[in-house]
Amino acid sequence: MFIAITPYRNLTVQDLEHYRELATDIDGLILRTPMPMDQLEQWIEQIVRQGFPKDKLIAHNDIQLLERQHLSAIHFKESAEELESFVDTHPNIRVSQSTHSAATIQRAANLDLDFVLYGHIFPTKSKPGLAPRTVEEIKEAVAQPIPVVALGGITLTNISQLPKGFAGIAAISLFENVTTSEMKALRKEWSDYV
């Protein structure tokens, strides 16, 4: 499972074209952006018109966007208070969550979420000075009864060092900067991993 996460900035036409080119190689695109709702909705409508599968678009912690755009998936922050009530009232929506501990992953499994993101696995610019998860923490995380997707500092050069047990990878910069040929190499690295 490959989950791309948009960079936290206003998305451009170039972003639209890039993610559209990756559409067949990724399983989801989390829309994590500070864009105003109307601009983000226009961007969504445009990328869907250009052939990006709407069912791969994932709202980031934004129920209003999910409902207004008739999306089929949402990703919640670890601290999201509305998660349980949302799951109860939206049984047909795919739901995922960011997690940083085995206990939170177990809670997500108990709520029957579709998958969780867990990290960070490698050092990353987005978490300066914060140590990655330990081998023991990772073993405990991937032992939970839910697909656990690795997040944080993953690159083409370190994917082979990823501890075993993950159901996929999620990334911002990896998928933001990857070329089509690098995507093929990433697929090969992943198939060697699993």
MOJO-V924574 format. One line per field, one symbol per residue. burial: + if it has 24 or more other C-alpha atoms within 12 Angstrom, else -. A space follows every 50 residues. Layout:
burial->???
This chain:
burial->+++++++---+---++-++++++-+++++++++------++-++--+--- -++++++++++++-++--+-++++++++----++-++-----++++++++ ++-++++++-++++++++++++---------++----+-+++-+++++++ ++++++--+--+++++++++++++++-+----+--++--+----
